[in-house]
Amino acid sequence: MPSKKKLSDIRATLLAAAEIRKGVIRALEAAGSGHIGGSMSLAEILAVLYTDILNVDPKNPKKRDRDYVVLSKGHCGPALYSALAYKGYFDPSELLTLNKGGTKLPSHCDRLKTTGIDISTGSLGQGLSLATGVALGKELQGIPGKVYAIVGDGELQEGQNWEAFLFLAHRKLTNLITIVDNNRRQLDGYVADICGEEDIAKKLEAFGFDVRRVNGHDVEEIYNALYDAGEGEKPTVVICDTEKGHGCCISEFDGFNHYMPVSHEDAAKAIEDIERRLEKAYEQLS
């Protein structure tokens, strides 16, 4: 179990989050457009996972006792691809092939194409069920390692998720950690206006989960919620309150930012902004 985070670790994780965002921008610039809003809201979550939490080895990506990451909101694959490139699963130059002919990085995550992708996703609402199957398989076979399923708050409108939650709680599958990217928005508007789940935390607690709620852009809060998740008697859900498009000047606004074109000028402006914010964050830690 990792120890509590120290100052030097926070700096490393903040750097990872910034590099993940920059990787997304470069990929979307090369593709011309893409799913930017939800990718940006994931940056700190992925940075904590791949810098501080996961038992994975880019040199041995199929090792039997590895932790799994299942990105149920698979359209935000650019963020996961960027995290994998930063971790060393493949050369960052491959990010520039996003969604192009012959690419290993399709628009939605595909385990048959991309090194480091454990489960193919993109049909929203299905990822948690797939992650549940992996977690159950690990338990039945006595294979160490945890499964981290990242779901969007919008896709929690899909009933299949709640069947999975019911099964997870009933079987007490503590080796599956569900992370909710609670950015409050989906493709066609605000979740609360379309089909709001009201208080997700209370519902999940009623199902029998250990529910933890954090600022999804605070790497220390995320880490402290994840570092011992799954060690108790109940399965864990970590609700990360995030902002769609967060951390990037070209996507951080209230209007439609689910999918956007990204020009060369946009990308240069965004990368400069991300680097400036990282410097400011470092200064605040001094």
N, C-alpha and C positions, 0 to 999 in steps of 0.2 A: 504494500500500500504506500503511495507516495506520501512524503511529509508535507506539512503545510508550506504554502508558497512563500518564497523569499523575494526580496526586491529584485535581485538579478534575474530570477525566473520571470517576474512580471515584465521586465524589459524584453526578454527573449520572446515572450508570448505576444506582446504588443507588436513587436517586429514581424512575427509570423502573420498576425492579422492584417497588417499593412501590406505585406508581400502577397497574401492571398487576394486582397482587393486589387492590387496592381496586376496580378496575373489574370484576374477576371477581366479587367479593363483591356488588357492587351489582346486577350482572346476575342472579346466582343468587337474590338476595333478591327481585328483581322477578318472576322466573320461579317462585319458590317452592322450587326445588331444582335440582340439576344436578351435573355432573361436576367436583367440587371438588379431589379429591386429585391427579390428574394435571395439572390446570390450575395448581395451586400449585407443583408441582415444576418447571414450565417457566418460572417468572417470570424468573429471572436469565438463562436462556438467551435468551429473547426480548428481554429488556432489552439485552443485549450486541449481539444481532443488529441491532435497530432503532435503537439509539443510536450504535453504534460501527462496525458492519461493513458493512451492506448498502448497495449502490448502488441506491436506490429514490427515487422522487419522488411523494409523495401527490397533488401537483397534476397529475402526468402518470403515473398508475398503470400504463399500458400501454406505456410507453416501451420501445423494442425492445431496448435493451442493459441492461435492468434485471436485477438479481439476483432469483431466484425463491426463495420459501419454500414448501415442501410439508410440511404438518403431517400426516404419515401417521396419527398417533393423533388422527384428526379429531374424536373425541368431546370432546377438550379444546379445541375451538374457542373457548370463552369466553376462554381466555387469549390466543389469537391475536387475537380481536376486540378485547380490551382493549388489546393492544399497538398494533393498527392505529388505534384511536381516539386513543391517546396520541400516536401519530406524526402524526395529523392527516388520516387517510384519510376519516373521517366524524366527526360530532359525538358526543361521549361519551354524550349523552342517548339515542342509539340502543341503547346497551347494555341499557337498561331494557325493550327489546322482545324480548329473547332468547327464541326458541322460541315466540313468540306468533303468532296469526293475522296474516298479511300482513307478517311481519317480514323484514328483510333479513339477519337473524342467526339462521339455523336451528341446531338442536342440533348438527349436524355441518356441517363446512365445505362451502360450495357456491359455486363460482366464478361462477355465473350470478346470484347474489343479492347477494354481498358485495364491495364495492370493496376491492381489496387482496388478495383470495384468488385465487391463481393456479391452483390445482388442487383440484377437489372430492375430499374424502377422508372416511373414516369406516369403510369396510370394511377392517378391520385386516389388514395384510400386503400391501396393494396399493400403498400410497403410494410406496414406494421404487422399484417398477417404473415408476410414472408419472413420478417424478422422473428416473429413468434415461432415459426417452424424451425428456424436455425437454432434459436435458444432451446427449444424442446429437444432437438436432435443432439445438441451438446450435452444436455442433462442426461438423456437416455444412454448416451455412449460414454458418459463420464469424461468428456473432453473439456479441459479448462478453457477459460476465456469468456469474456462478456460480449454481448451484442448491444450496440448503441443504435437505436432507431430514431431518426430525425424526421419529424412530421410537421407539416404546417398547420396553423390554426384553422385556415379555410378548409383544408381537406378533412378536418374532424367532423364536417357535416356528413361525411360518408359513413353509413351505418356499419360497414365492415370493420371500421376501427373499434367500435364499441363492442362488437363480438370478440375481437382480439383482446381488448381490455378485460372483458369478462373472463375469458379463458386464462389470461395471464394471472389474474388475481386468484382464480380458483385453483390453478396449479402451483401458485406461489413461485413463478419463474423469476427468481431474483437475479438471474444472470442476464436479463434483458432490461436495459435502461432506456426509457422513452424520453426523448428531448423534444419539446414543443417549441418551434420557432413562432412565437406568439406576436407576429408583427401587425396583427389586427386588420390586415387587408388581403384581398384575393384578386383574381383576374378582373372581376367586374365591379369592384367597389369595396366598401368596408364590411368586414365580417358581421358586425353588429347589425348592419342594415339589411344584409342578405339572408342570413340564417344564424344569428348569434347564438353561441353556446352558453351565454350568461356566465356563470362562475364555473369555469372548467375545473378549478382546483377542488371545489366542494364536490362536484360530481365524481371526480376520480378518487377522492378520499372515501366517498360512499361506496365505491366499487371495491375498496380495500387496498389502495395504494399509499405508499409513502410519497407524499407530494411536496416538492420543494420549489419555491418561486424565487427567481433572481432577475437582476438586470442583465439582459442578454448581451449587453455591450461592455460589461465589467468583467474582465478576464479573471479577476480574483474571486468574485462572487460565483462565477460559473465553475471555476476549479473547486472551490470549497463545497459546492453542491454535488460535484461529480466524484471527488476523490474517494469517498467511501460509499457511493451509491451501490446498492445491491448487496451490501454486507449484512442487512437486517433480515427480518422474517417476511417483509412485504416487498413486492416489486416496486421500483422507483420510477416516478415521473418527475422530470425537471422542466418546469415551465419557464422559458426564457422570454421575458418581455423585451421585444425588440422594435425597431423602427424600419420599415421597408425602405430600402435604398440608403440606409445609414452609412455614414463615414465617407461619402463621395459626393462632391459638390454637384455633379451632373445628374444625380439620381435622388438626392435628398430633398424631396419636396412633397407636398400633399396631393398633387395631381397624379395622373396615370403614369406609373413607373414600373409596371410589371414587366414590360418588354419594350426596349428602346433601341433606336439606331445609335451607333457610336462612331463618330467620325474621327479622323486623325486629330483634328483640333480639340474635340471633346476629350479624347484619350490623354493628350498632353496636359490639358487643364486638370483633368481628374487625378492623374499621377502626381502632378506637382502639389495638388491639394492634399492628397493622402500622405505624401512625404512631409508636408508642413504640419499636418495634424500629429504625425508620429513625433516630430521634434518637440512640439508643444507638450505632448503627453510625457515625454522624457523629462522635460524641464519641470513639470509639475511633480515628478517623482524625486527630484533632486533636493 
